[in-house]
Amino acid sequence: MKSKFMAILRLVRPKQWVKNIFVFTGVLFGEVHQMEKTLLLASLAALSFCFISSAVYTFNDLIDREQDRKHPKRS
């Protein structure tokens, strides 16, 4: 169970999610009149980007799995 969870975690690449923090730069540098609403929307945008990027990584890995199996450094 633990190894399956770790494999899924590696597949979705959570280390890449850090990049999505840039969504908050607009909140930081913009003139925000409704801070709570803006933070909520920025948080939802960042979370959406995390899910979308994970889906793209997963889809790409599924497409490339045969080539990856033949690669000498990957197994």
Buried (B, 14 or more C-beta within 10 A) or exposed (E): EEEEEEEEEEEBBEEEBEEBEEBBEEBEEEEBEEEEEBEEBBEEBBEEBBEEBBEEBBEEBEEEEEEEEEEEEEE
